[in-house]
């Protein structure tokens, strides 16, 4: 067993990636490692108060002073390192957002199509209701109410499915719980709002039905 002398304690760091859990690390002098005499790859981190690109020449000069045969490559600022580390999660998030937007649009179009078809099939019914004294706002409320009931049922079923699938997106989240009640509530309100908007146009069309024309409608 080889003994080591602890000279300080440092905080945990994200060495495996910004989307990985923070872990403990042990730092030892390079010359005390097993391959200390075989320098293959080394990372040099320089902190400055000015533009980092202005320090490149000075860093190269200092490294050449230590060993002129050491190549200096892959010079990047910390912002560029972080952007590269975040590129994959950002791309997956963008892809997921794109598919979510397409799904929301298709859902709105589907709801509109179903409600519009239902209104067209019930033209005679609306004419009879209005001939018997129903006001346009009554027909409007009835059509929107029926559409919202279907929307609420769909949102509840979707929320149950989304909750069951949250474990598959935990790798895309950082500092956010996969089950966020605020997000679930916001999306539920958004979907119900989209449903109400998709129902409004067919409902408005139903209120303009002429009772005499509707009674002759087949």
N, C-alpha and C positions, 0 to 999 in steps of 0.2 A: 504494500500500500504506500502510495506517495502522498506525503503531507503537503498541505498548502497553507499559506498564511493569508488570512482575510484582512484586507487593508481598507475595505469600505463596503457599503451596501447601497445599491441603486434600486430604483423603482422598476416594476415590470414594464416590458416593452412589447410592441407588436412586431415581432421578428418574422412571423409566418405570413403576414399580410394584414392589411387594414380591415378586412372582413373576417379575420380569424380572431379567436379569443386571445386576450392578453395573457402572456405566460412569463414565467420566471426565466432569467438568463444569468449565466455565469461568465464573467470576463476574466481571461487569464492573459498574461504577457505572451506574445507570439513565440518568443524564443524558448518558452517553457512548455510549449505544446509538443506533441510527438513528432510533427513535421516542421519544427521550428527552423530548421536549417534549409528548408526547401520552400522558398517564397514563390508561390505561383500566382495567386490573386490577392489583391489587397484593396480595400476601400478607404479612401481618404475623404473625410468630411471637414469642410472649412466653413466657418461662420464669419461673416463680416458685416459692417454697417453700411457699406456702399453697394453698388451694383455688382452682383456675383460674377458677371462676365469680365469685370475688370481685374479680378483676382486670378484668372487663369494663367496669365504669363508668370506671375509671382509664384504660383504653386508649381508650375512646370520647372521654374528655375531652382526651387528648393529641392524638388525630387531629383533633378539632374545633379545637384550638388551632393546628394547622398549616394546615388548610383546612376551614372549617365546611361547605363544599359537598360534601365527600367522604362518600359513604354507607358505612356499616359494616354488612356483612351476612355471613351464613354463619359465625357464631361457633361454633367447635367445639373441644373439647379434643383433645389428641393421641390419647387412647384412642379417641375417637369416629372420628377420621380413620383409625386403624389398623383398627378394626372394619369401617368401610366398605370399606377396601381389601381386607380378608380375606373379605368377604361372599361374593363369587363363588367363590373356591377352596373356602371352607367348604361352600357349597351343593353344589358339584359333588362334593366328597368325601362329604358326607352322602348324596347321591343314589347315588353309586357303592357306598357301604357298604350302603345299603338294598337295592339290586339284588343285591349279593353275599350278603346274609343270606337273601333270597328264594331265590336259586339254591342256597345250601347247604341250606335247608329242603326244597326240591324234590328235591335230590339224595338227601337222607336218606330221604324218603318213597319215592322211586323204588327205592332199594336195598332198603328194607324190603319193598316190594311184590314185587320180583323174587325175593328170598330166600324170602318167605312163599309165593309161588306154587310155587317150586321144592320147598320142604319138603312142601307139600300134594301135589304130584305124586309125591313119592318116599316116601309114607307106607308103602307095602308094602315098599319096600327097607329102610327103617329097622326095620320089624317083623321082617324076615328077619334083619337084622344082630343085633338084640337077642335074637332067638330062638336064634341061633347063639353067643351069649355076649358080644356087644358091650355094654360098659357105657354108661350114659347120658353120662358125660363124654367117651367116645370119639365118640359121635354129636354131642355139643355141639361138640367141637373140630373135627370134620370139617366141619360146616356153617359155623362161624365162619371156619375156614381157607379154605374155598372162597370165602366172601364177601370176605375180606380180599385174596385173590389178585386178584379183580376190582377191588377198591378200589385196590390198588397199581398195577395197570395203568392205571386211570383217572387216578390222581394223576400218574403219569409222563407220560401223554399231555397232561393239563392243564397240567403244568409246562412242557412244550415249547411249547404254545400260548401260555401266559402270557408266557414269555420272548420269543416272537416279537412280542407285542403291547405290550411295555413301552415302546417308543418313543412310543406314542400317549398315555401318561399322564405323560410327563415334565413337561408344563406344569402338572400339578396338584401336583407335588412341590417342596418347598423344603428344601434342606440334606440331602436324602436321595437316594441313587442309585436309579435306576429298577430296577436289579437288585440287590436286597438279599438275600444268601444266608440271613440270619437269618429274614427274612419268608417267603421261599420254604420254608425248613425248617419254620417254625412252622405254616404253612398246610397243608403236607403231613401233619404229625403230627395236626393238627386234623381234616383230612378222613378220615384213616385211623381216627382215634378215632370219628368220626361213623359211619363204615362199620361198625366193630366193634359199636357200640351198636345200629345198625339191624339187624344180623344176630343180635343176642343173643336178642331175643324169639322170632323163628321157630325159632332153635336150641333154646331152652328148651322150646318146644312139641314139637319133634321128640323130645326126651328123654323125654317123658311118653306116648309112643305105646305102647299095650298090644299086645304081639306078636300075641296071638290076634285082636284086632280088626283089626290092620294086615294080617294074612294074608288076611282076608276082605274087605279094602278094594278097591274097584274104582274 
